[in-house]
Amino acid sequence: MGIVIAVISGKGGVGKTTAVANLGLGVAMNGKKCAVVDFDIGQRNLDMILGLENRVVYDMVQVMDGEATVKQAIIKSKVNENLHFLAASQSKDKSVLSSQKVYKLVKELKDTYDYVILDSPAGIESGFEHTIEFADAAIIVVNPEVSSIRDADRAIGILDSKSQKVKDGGEVAKYLIINRIVADMVQSGEMLKSEDILDILDIKLVGKVPEDNGVIDASNQGKPVILDKHSIAGQAYKRISARLCGKKVDMKDIEVSDSSLFKKIAGIFK
Amino acid sequence: MQSKQYSVKVYECSVDDEEEFISFFDTNYTLFKDHLILINGEVSSTIRDYLNSKSLIFLNNVTLPKGRTRKALEEELSIERRERDIDKIMAKIELEKLSNRLQNNLTVLDEMVRSGRELAVDGDLLLLNRVNSGAVIHTTGNLIVTQLVEGAIRCDGNFMILTTSSKANVIFHDVEVDNKFLADRLCRVELKNKEIVITPVFQKETNWVS
Protein backbone atom coordinates (compact mmCIF):
# COMPACT_ATOMS: atom_id res chain seq x y z
CA MET A 1 0.00 0.00 0.00
CA GLY A 2 1.59 3.25 -1.13
CA ILE A 3 1.16 6.87 -0.29
CA VAL A 4 -0.64 9.38 -2.47
CA ILE A 5 0.90 12.85 -2.58
CA ALA A 6 -0.86 15.74 -4.31
CA VAL A 7 1.38 18.58 -5.43
CA ILE A 8 -0.60 21.83 -5.29
CA SER A 9 0.09 25.55 -5.36
CA GLY A 10 -3.03 27.61 -5.96
CA LYS A 11 -1.24 30.06 -8.20
CA GLY A 12 0.05 28.95 -11.59
CA GLY A 13 3.61 29.11 -12.79
CA VAL A 14 5.32 28.55 -9.45
CA GLY A 15 6.96 25.31 -10.53
CA LYS A 16 4.47 22.59 -9.62
CA THR A 17 5.05 20.44 -12.68
CA THR A 18 8.84 20.83 -12.43
CA ALA A 19 8.65 19.80 -8.79
CA VAL A 20 6.52 16.74 -9.65
CA ALA A 21 8.93 15.62 -12.36
CA ASN A 22 11.99 16.06 -10.16
CA LEU A 23 10.49 14.57 -7.01
CA GLY A 24 9.12 11.59 -8.97
CA LEU A 25 12.52 10.91 -10.43
CA GLY A 26 14.24 11.61 -7.10
CA VAL A 27 12.01 9.13 -5.26
CA ALA A 28 12.59 6.56 -8.01
CA MET A 29 16.34 7.10 -7.69
CA ASN A 30 16.00 6.26 -3.99
CA GLY A 31 14.78 2.84 -5.05
CA LYS A 32 11.05 3.32 -4.50
CA LYS A 33 8.42 2.47 -7.10
CA CYS A 34 6.83 5.76 -8.08
CA ALA A 35 3.96 6.75 -10.34
CA VAL A 36 3.45 10.34 -11.41
CA VAL A 37 0.03 11.30 -12.71
CA ASP A 38 -0.76 14.49 -14.58
CA PHE A 39 -4.16 15.76 -13.40
CA ASP A 40 -4.01 18.92 -15.46
CA ILE A 41 -6.56 17.69 -17.99
CA GLY A 42 -6.62 19.62 -21.21
CA GLN A 43 -3.18 21.11 -20.67
CA ARG A 44 -0.74 18.29 -20.24
CA ASN A 45 2.92 19.18 -19.99
CA LEU A 46 4.41 16.81 -17.45
CA ASP A 47 5.18 14.40 -20.31
CA MET A 48 7.43 17.00 -21.93
CA ILE A 49 9.36 17.76 -18.78
CA LEU A 50 9.90 14.04 -18.19
CA GLY A 51 11.01 13.61 -21.79
CA LEU A 52 8.17 11.20 -22.61
CA GLU A 53 6.42 13.52 -25.00
CA ASN A 54 5.70 11.31 -27.97
CA ARG A 55 5.25 8.04 -26.17
CA VAL A 56 1.75 8.73 -24.84
CA VAL A 57 -0.70 6.19 -26.27
CA TYR A 58 -3.47 6.09 -23.67
CA ASP A 59 -4.22 8.83 -21.18
CA MET A 60 -5.75 8.76 -17.69
CA VAL A 61 -9.24 9.68 -18.90
CA GLN A 62 -9.27 6.62 -21.15
CA VAL A 63 -8.17 4.52 -18.17
CA MET A 64 -10.94 5.97 -16.03
CA ASP A 65 -13.53 5.32 -18.73
CA GLY A 66 -12.32 1.73 -19.06
CA GLU A 67 -11.04 2.12 -22.62
CA ALA A 68 -7.56 1.07 -21.49
CA THR A 69 -6.04 -0.61 -18.45
CA VAL A 70 -3.56 1.09 -16.15
CA LYS A 71 -0.89 -1.33 -17.39
CA GLN A 72 -1.48 -0.28 -20.99
CA ALA A 73 -1.51 3.41 -20.27
CA ILE A 74 1.48 3.60 -17.93
CA ILE A 75 4.67 4.84 -19.57
CA LYS A 76 8.00 3.71 -18.15
CA SER A 77 10.71 6.31 -17.85
CA LYS A 78 13.84 5.89 -19.94
CA VAL A 79 16.00 7.28 -17.17
CA ASN A 80 14.86 5.18 -14.21
CA GLU A 81 12.87 1.97 -14.33
CA ASN A 82 11.17 2.73 -11.00
CA LEU A 83 9.48 5.81 -12.41
CA HIS A 84 6.17 5.35 -14.21
CA PHE A 85 4.05 8.04 -15.75
CA LEU A 86 0.35 8.42 -16.55
CA ALA A 87 -0.49 11.29 -18.90
CA ALA A 88 -3.40 13.70 -18.81
CA SER A 89 -5.83 13.92 -21.67
CA GLN A 90 -5.20 16.66 -24.22
CA SER A 91 -8.55 16.60 -25.95
CA LYS A 92 -10.92 16.19 -23.02
CA ASP A 93 -12.07 18.76 -20.53
CA LYS A 94 -11.73 18.50 -16.75
CA SER A 95 -15.49 18.13 -16.45
CA VAL A 96 -15.05 14.44 -17.35
CA LEU A 97 -13.62 13.78 -13.89
CA SER A 98 -15.85 12.36 -11.19
CA SER A 99 -15.11 11.34 -7.62
CA GLN A 100 -15.83 7.66 -8.24
CA LYS A 101 -13.58 7.45 -11.29
CA VAL A 102 -10.75 9.28 -9.55
CA TYR A 103 -11.09 7.07 -6.47
CA LYS A 104 -10.90 3.89 -8.56
CA LEU A 105 -7.80 5.06 -10.41
CA VAL A 106 -6.00 6.33 -7.31
CA LYS A 107 -6.84 3.11 -5.41
CA GLU A 108 -5.43 0.96 -8.19
CA LEU A 109 -2.20 2.98 -8.38
CA LYS A 110 -1.88 3.04 -4.59
CA ASP A 111 -1.97 -0.76 -4.50
CA THR A 112 0.86 -1.10 -7.03
CA TYR A 113 3.25 1.73 -6.21
CA ASP A 114 5.12 2.98 -3.14
CA TYR A 115 4.59 6.61 -4.09
CA VAL A 116 1.84 8.12 -6.24
CA ILE A 117 2.49 11.78 -7.05
CA LEU A 118 -0.40 13.78 -8.51
CA ASP A 119 0.28 16.97 -10.43
CA SER A 120 -2.60 19.33 -9.69
CA PRO A 121 -3.78 21.99 -12.14
CA ALA A 122 -3.39 25.62 -11.10
CA GLY A 123 -6.39 27.30 -9.53
CA ILE A 124 -8.87 25.86 -7.07
CA GLU A 125 -11.69 24.60 -9.29
CA SER A 126 -12.95 21.06 -9.90
CA GLY A 127 -9.68 19.66 -11.30
CA PHE A 128 -7.85 20.76 -8.18
CA GLU A 129 -10.56 19.38 -5.90
CA HIS A 130 -10.39 15.97 -7.58
CA THR A 131 -6.61 15.92 -7.18
CA ILE A 132 -6.69 16.52 -3.44
CA GLU A 133 -9.80 14.45 -2.77
CA PHE A 134 -8.07 11.11 -2.13
CA ALA A 135 -4.58 12.32 -1.25
CA ASP A 136 -2.83 11.17 1.93
CA ALA A 137 -0.39 14.05 1.85
CA ALA A 138 0.04 17.29 -0.01
CA ILE A 139 3.11 19.18 -1.07
CA ILE A 140 2.44 22.87 -1.44
CA VAL A 141 4.78 24.70 -3.78
CA VAL A 142 5.14 28.45 -3.28
CA ASN A 143 7.36 31.23 -4.56
CA PRO A 144 8.55 33.78 -2.03
CA GLU A 145 6.03 36.41 -3.07
CA VAL A 146 2.75 37.51 -1.56
CA SER A 147 0.37 36.51 -4.34
CA SER A 148 1.70 32.96 -4.46
CA ILE A 149 1.44 32.67 -0.69
CA ARG A 150 -2.11 33.97 -0.52
CA ASP A 151 -3.22 31.51 -3.22
CA ALA A 152 -1.44 28.69 -1.43
CA ASP A 153 -3.14 29.72 1.82
CA ARG A 154 -6.51 29.50 0.08
CA ALA A 155 -5.61 26.13 -1.43
CA ILE A 156 -4.65 24.78 2.00
CA GLY A 157 -7.98 26.01 3.35
CA ILE A 158 -9.83 24.03 0.67
CA LEU A 159 -7.59 21.02 1.24
CA ASP A 160 -8.50 21.11 4.94
CA SER A 161 -12.21 21.18 4.20
CA LYS A 162 -12.79 19.10 1.07
CA SER A 163 -10.36 16.22 1.22
CA GLN A 164 -11.85 12.78 1.86
CA LYS A 165 -9.36 12.10 4.64
CA VAL A 166 -10.53 15.19 6.52
CA LYS A 167 -14.16 14.22 6.00
CA ASP A 168 -13.37 10.85 7.57
CA GLY A 169 -11.98 12.67 10.61
CA GLY A 170 -8.30 12.44 9.71
CA GLU A 171 -5.81 15.01 8.57
CA VAL A 172 -3.89 15.43 5.35
CA ALA A 173 -0.15 15.82 5.98
CA LYS A 174 1.01 19.09 4.45
CA TYR A 175 4.55 19.90 3.39
CA LEU A 176 5.92 23.11 1.97
CA ILE A 177 8.44 23.62 -0.80
CA ILE A 178 9.64 27.17 -1.30
CA ASN A 179 10.72 27.42 -4.90
CA ARG A 180 12.79 29.94 -6.84
CA ILE A 181 14.55 31.59 -3.92
CA VAL A 182 17.06 34.27 -4.85
CA ALA A 183 19.47 34.60 -1.93
CA ASP A 184 20.50 38.19 -2.71
CA MET A 185 16.92 39.38 -2.90
CA VAL A 186 16.06 37.70 0.41
CA GLN A 187 19.08 39.35 2.01
CA SER A 188 18.10 42.76 0.70
CA GLY A 189 14.55 42.29 1.92
CA GLU A 190 12.92 42.31 -1.53
CA MET A 191 11.89 38.67 -1.24
CA LEU A 192 10.00 37.13 1.65
CA LYS A 193 12.03 35.19 4.17
CA SER A 194 11.16 31.53 4.61
CA GLU A 195 10.44 32.09 8.32
CA ASP A 196 7.77 34.63 7.38
CA ILE A 197 6.23 32.24 4.86
CA LEU A 198 6.17 29.45 7.45
CA ASP A 199 4.55 31.86 9.92
CA ILE A 200 1.76 32.62 7.48
CA LEU A 201 1.10 29.11 6.18
CA ASP A 202 1.89 27.21 9.38
CA ILE A 203 2.90 23.92 7.75
CA LYS A 204 6.02 21.79 7.79
CA LEU A 205 8.87 22.81 5.52
CA VAL A 206 10.25 19.97 3.42
CA GLY A 207 12.72 21.95 1.37
CA LYS A 208 13.84 25.16 -0.27
CA VAL A 209 14.77 25.32 -3.93
CA PRO A 210 16.93 28.17 -5.24
CA GLU A 211 16.29 29.94 -8.52
CA ASP A 212 18.29 28.18 -11.23
CA ASN A 213 18.45 29.06 -14.91
CA GLY A 214 19.26 25.45 -15.68
CA VAL A 215 15.66 24.46 -14.86
CA ILE A 216 14.25 25.99 -18.06
CA ASP A 217 16.85 24.31 -20.23
CA ALA A 218 16.29 21.01 -18.45
CA SER A 219 12.53 21.25 -19.04
CA ASN A 220 13.03 22.07 -22.70
CA GLN A 221 15.26 19.06 -23.17
CA GLY A 222 13.00 16.74 -21.20
CA LYS A 223 15.70 15.90 -18.68
CA PRO A 224 14.64 16.87 -15.13
CA VAL A 225 17.17 19.09 -13.43
CA ILE A 226 17.75 16.52 -10.69
CA LEU A 227 19.89 14.58 -13.21
CA ASP A 228 22.29 17.54 -13.46
CA LYS A 229 24.90 17.03 -10.76
CA HIS A 230 26.09 20.65 -10.89
CA SER A 231 22.69 22.30 -10.69
CA ILE A 232 21.85 23.87 -7.31
CA ALA A 233 18.11 23.33 -7.90
CA GLY A 234 18.80 19.69 -8.80
CA GLN A 235 20.66 19.18 -5.54
CA ALA A 236 17.83 20.78 -3.62
CA TYR A 237 15.33 18.39 -5.23
CA LYS A 238 17.64 15.50 -4.41
CA ARG A 239 17.59 16.46 -0.75
CA ILE A 240 13.80 16.84 -0.75
CA SER A 241 13.34 13.43 -2.41
CA ALA A 242 15.56 11.82 0.21
CA ARG A 243 13.47 13.47 2.94
CA LEU A 244 10.28 12.15 1.31
CA CYS A 245 11.81 8.66 1.45
CA GLY A 246 12.30 9.00 5.18
CA LYS A 247 16.00 9.89 5.24
CA LYS A 248 17.29 12.57 7.54
CA VAL A 249 18.91 15.32 5.53
CA ASP A 250 19.86 18.60 7.14
CA MET A 251 18.13 21.71 5.83
CA LYS A 252 20.62 23.73 3.82
CA ASP A 253 20.35 27.46 4.26
CA ILE A 254 20.25 28.63 0.68
CA GLU A 255 19.07 32.08 1.64
CA VAL A 256 22.57 33.16 2.61
CA SER A 257 24.40 33.94 -0.58
CA ASP A 258 28.16 33.52 -0.86
CA SER A 259 28.69 37.21 -1.43
CA SER A 260 26.86 38.27 1.70
CA LEU A 261 28.73 35.65 3.72
CA PHE A 262 31.96 37.06 2.38
CA LYS A 263 30.86 40.57 3.27
CA LYS A 264 30.08 39.46 6.82
CA ILE A 265 33.52 37.91 7.26
CA ALA A 266 35.12 40.98 5.75
CA GLY A 267 33.14 43.12 8.17
CA ILE A 268 34.67 41.33 11.15
CA PHE A 269 38.23 42.25 10.12
CA LYS A 270 37.48 45.88 9.45
CA MET B 1 -69.66 80.99 59.79
CA GLN B 2 -72.38 79.23 57.98
CA SER B 3 -72.57 75.54 57.80
CA LYS B 4 -74.88 73.05 56.27
CA GLN B 5 -75.41 69.47 57.11
CA TYR B 6 -76.43 66.82 54.62
CA SER B 7 -77.29 63.29 55.27
CA VAL B 8 -75.89 61.19 52.48
CA LYS B 9 -77.30 57.89 51.37
CA VAL B 10 -74.62 55.48 50.39
CA TYR B 11 -74.98 52.39 48.27
CA GLU B 12 -72.07 49.97 48.50
CA CYS B 13 -71.39 47.36 45.87
CA SER B 14 -68.66 45.61 43.94
CA VAL B 15 -68.22 44.74 40.28
CA ASP B 16 -68.17 41.02 39.63
CA ASP B 17 -69.62 41.02 36.13
CA GLU B 18 -69.66 44.26 34.15
CA GLU B 19 -72.76 43.47 32.07
CA GLU B 20 -74.69 42.39 35.10
CA PHE B 21 -73.62 45.53 36.93
CA ILE B 22 -74.72 47.81 34.08
CA SER B 23 -78.11 46.11 33.59
CA PHE B 24 -78.69 46.23 37.35
CA PHE B 25 -78.02 49.99 37.42
CA ASP B 26 -80.16 50.52 34.31
CA THR B 27 -83.20 48.94 35.92
CA ASN B 28 -82.69 50.52 39.35
CA TYR B 29 -81.49 53.92 38.17
CA THR B 30 -84.20 55.87 39.94
CA LEU B 31 -83.27 54.20 43.20
CA PHE B 32 -79.59 55.13 43.01
CA LYS B 33 -79.59 58.55 41.43
CA ASP B 34 -79.47 60.33 44.81
CA HIS B 35 -77.04 57.90 46.37
CA LEU B 36 -73.32 58.04 46.68
CA ILE B 37 -72.09 54.82 45.18
CA LEU B 38 -69.12 53.11 46.77
CA ILE B 39 -67.46 50.46 44.67
CA ASN B 40 -65.04 48.00 46.24
CA GLY B 41 -62.08 47.01 44.15
CA GLU B 42 -60.89 48.27 40.80
CA VAL B 43 -63.19 50.11 38.43
CA SER B 44 -62.71 49.57 34.73
CA SER B 45 -62.99 52.41 32.22
CA THR B 46 -66.26 51.07 30.75
CA ILE B 47 -67.90 51.17 34.16
CA ARG B 48 -66.44 54.58 34.85
CA ASP B 49 -67.79 55.93 31.53
CA TYR B 50 -71.14 54.34 32.15
CA LEU B 51 -71.47 55.90 35.60
CA ASN B 52 -70.35 59.29 34.33
CA SER B 53 -72.87 59.16 31.46
CA LYS B 54 -75.61 58.52 33.98
CA SER B 55 -74.14 61.38 36.14
CA LEU B 56 -73.96 59.15 39.17
CA ILE B 57 -71.53 60.08 41.92
CA PHE B 58 -69.24 57.26 42.84
CA LEU B 59 -66.11 56.44 44.80
CA ASN B 60 -63.95 53.44 44.61
CA ASN B 61 -61.11 52.01 46.65
CA VAL B 62 -63.20 52.92 49.63
CA THR B 63 -61.12 52.01 52.64
CA LEU B 64 -60.06 55.61 53.07
CA PRO B 65 -57.69 55.94 55.99
CA LYS B 66 -58.69 58.44 58.61
CA GLY B 67 -57.29 61.95 58.29
CA ARG B 68 -56.32 61.62 54.64
CA THR B 69 -58.16 63.14 51.78
CA ARG B 70 -58.67 61.30 48.61
CA LYS B 71 -56.52 63.77 46.70
CA ALA B 72 -53.52 63.27 49.00
CA LEU B 73 -53.94 59.57 48.67
CA GLU B 74 -53.96 59.76 44.91
CA GLU B 75 -50.81 61.90 44.93
CA GLU B 76 -49.08 59.40 47.16
CA LEU B 77 -50.06 56.63 44.83
CA SER B 78 -48.72 58.41 41.77
CA ILE B 79 -45.36 59.07 43.47
CA GLU B 80 -45.15 55.45 44.43
CA ARG B 81 -45.87 54.44 40.85
CA ARG B 82 -43.22 56.78 39.47
CA GLU B 83 -40.65 55.40 41.91
CA ARG B 84 -41.49 51.89 40.82
CA ASP B 85 -40.94 52.88 37.19
CA ILE B 86 -37.56 54.43 38.01
CA ASP B 87 -36.59 51.27 39.86
CA LYS B 88 -37.47 49.22 36.80
CA ILE B 89 -35.32 51.39 34.51
CA MET B 90 -32.43 51.25 36.96
CA ALA B 91 -32.65 47.47 37.11
CA LYS B 92 -32.59 47.31 33.34
CA ILE B 93 -29.46 49.50 33.14
CA GLU B 94 -27.74 47.39 35.80
CA LEU B 95 -28.56 44.24 33.90
CA GLU B 96 -27.17 45.68 30.68
CA LYS B 97 -23.96 46.65 32.45
CA LEU B 98 -23.69 43.18 33.86
CA SER B 99 -24.29 41.46 30.54
CA ASN B 100 -21.61 43.67 28.99
CA ARG B 101 -19.19 42.61 31.66
CA LEU B 102 -20.08 38.95 31.33
CA GLN B 103 -18.88 37.25 28.18
CA ASN B 104 -22.08 36.51 26.43
CA ASN B 105 -21.98 34.14 23.49
CA LEU B 106 -18.24 33.74 23.72
CA THR B 107 -16.64 31.70 20.94
CA VAL B 108 -13.09 30.53 21.46
CA LEU B 109 -11.23 29.39 18.34
CA ASP B 110 -7.71 28.11 17.91
CA GLU B 111 -7.46 27.68 14.19
CA MET B 112 -5.74 29.62 11.51
CA VAL B 113 -8.16 31.78 9.56
CA ARG B 114 -6.84 31.21 6.07
CA SER B 115 -7.23 33.31 2.97
CA GLY B 116 -10.71 33.22 1.44
CA ARG B 117 -12.47 32.27 4.65
CA GLU B 118 -15.25 34.52 5.89
CA LEU B 119 -15.85 33.97 9.57
CA ALA B 120 -19.00 35.57 10.97
CA VAL B 121 -19.49 35.27 14.73
CA ASP B 122 -22.59 36.29 16.61
CA GLY B 123 -21.30 37.51 19.95
CA ASP B 124 -17.76 37.64 21.30
CA LEU B 125 -14.77 35.94 19.71
CA LEU B 126 -11.46 34.95 21.24
CA LEU B 127 -9.12 33.84 18.46
CA LEU B 128 -5.84 32.26 19.45
CA ASN B 129 -4.35 32.12 15.97
CA ARG B 130 -3.50 34.19 12.94
CA VAL B 131 -5.83 35.92 10.49
CA ASN B 132 -4.19 35.68 7.08
CA SER B 133 -4.39 38.12 4.23
CA GLY B 134 -7.61 37.63 2.28
CA ALA B 135 -9.64 36.35 5.24
CA VAL B 136 -12.59 38.26 6.73
CA ILE B 137 -13.79 38.18 10.34
CA HIS B 138 -17.05 39.75 11.40
CA THR B 139 -18.20 39.82 15.02
CA THR B 140 -21.25 41.44 16.57
CA GLY B 141 -19.55 41.34 19.95
CA ASN B 142 -16.07 41.96 21.32
CA LEU B 143 -13.00 40.58 19.61
CA ILE B 144 -9.61 39.47 20.85
CA VAL B 145 -6.98 38.10 18.48
CA THR B 146 -3.75 37.03 20.15
CA GLN B 147 -1.70 36.70 16.97
CA LEU B 148 -1.04 38.83 13.94
CA VAL B 149 -3.99 40.03 11.85
CA GLU B 150 -3.37 40.51 8.13
CA GLY B 151 -6.91 40.19 6.85
CA ALA B 152 -10.08 42.26 7.21
CA ILE B 153 -11.83 42.81 10.55
CA ARG B 154 -15.37 44.04 11.09
CA CYS B 155 -16.23 44.45 14.77
CA ASP B 156 -19.40 45.90 16.27
CA GLY B 157 -18.67 45.11 19.90
CA ASN B 158 -17.57 47.30 22.80
CA PHE B 159 -13.87 46.67 22.36
CA MET B 160 -11.27 44.70 20.48
CA ILE B 161 -7.70 43.77 21.29
CA LEU B 162 -5.42 42.92 18.38
CA THR B 163 -2.11 43.35 16.59
CA THR B 164 -2.30 44.06 12.88
CA SER B 165 0.16 44.21 10.04
CA SER B 166 0.21 47.17 7.70
CA LYS B 167 -1.91 45.20 5.19
CA ALA B 168 -4.87 44.63 7.49
CA ASN B 169 -8.16 46.50 7.20
CA VAL B 170 -9.96 47.13 10.46
CA ILE B 171 -13.48 48.50 10.62
CA PHE B 172 -14.90 49.20 14.08
CA HIS B 173 -18.56 50.23 14.19
CA ASP B 174 -18.51 51.11 10.47
CA VAL B 175 -15.49 53.39 10.94
CA GLU B 176 -12.19 52.46 9.34
CA VAL B 177 -9.41 52.46 11.92
CA ASP B 178 -6.17 53.80 10.49
CA ASN B 179 -3.54 51.08 10.39
CA LYS B 180 -0.72 53.30 11.56
CA PHE B 181 -2.28 53.35 15.03
CA LEU B 182 -2.53 49.59 15.21
CA ALA B 183 0.42 48.20 13.29
CA ASP B 184 2.92 45.89 14.91
CA ARG B 185 1.84 46.23 18.52
CA LEU B 186 -0.99 44.94 20.63
CA CYS B 187 -3.72 47.56 20.86
CA ARG B 188 -7.01 47.95 22.60
CA VAL B 189 -9.66 49.68 20.51
CA GLU B 190 -12.83 50.68 22.34
CA LEU B 191 -15.81 52.94 22.11
CA LYS B 192 -15.90 55.66 24.81
CA ASN B 193 -18.53 58.40 24.67
CA LYS B 194 -19.06 57.83 20.95
CA GLU B 195 -15.33 58.18 20.29
CA ILE B 196 -12.97 55.42 19.25
CA VAL B 197 -10.09 55.22 21.71
CA ILE B 198 -6.95 53.27 20.86
CA THR B 199 -4.55 52.39 23.66
CA PRO B 200 -1.47 50.19 23.31
CA VAL B 201 -1.45 47.15 25.56
CA PHE B 202 1.94 46.52 27.09
CA GLN B 203 3.53 43.13 27.26
CA LYS B 204 3.40 43.17 31.05
CA GLU B 205 -0.36 43.54 31.05
CA THR B 206 -0.99 40.64 28.72
CA ASN B 207 -1.26 37.50 30.67
CA TRP B 208 -2.76 35.16 28.12
CA VAL B 209 -1.60 31.99 29.76
CA SER B 210 -1.86 31.79 33.52
Contacts between the chains, C-beta under 8 A, distances in Angstrom:
chain1	res1	chain2	res2	distance
A	146	B	133	7.2
A	150	B	115	4.9
A	150	B	132	7.5
A	150	B	133	5.4
A	150	B	134	5.1
A	151	B	115	7.6
A	153	B	114	4.8
A	153	B	115	3.9
A	153	B	116	7.6
A	153	B	132	5.2
A	153	B	133	7.5
A	153	B	134	6.8
A	154	B	114	6.6
A	154	B	115	4.4
A	154	B	116	4.2
A	154	B	134	6.7
A	156	B	114	6.0
A	157	B	114	3.8
A	157	B	115	6.6
A	157	B	116	5.7
A	157	B	117	5.8
A	158	B	116	7.9
A	160	B	114	7.8
A	199	B	130	7.6
A	199	B	148	7.8
A	200	B	130	7.2
A	200	B	132	5.9
A	200	B	133	7.8
A	200	B	150	7.6
A	202	B	112	5.5
A	202	B	130	7.3
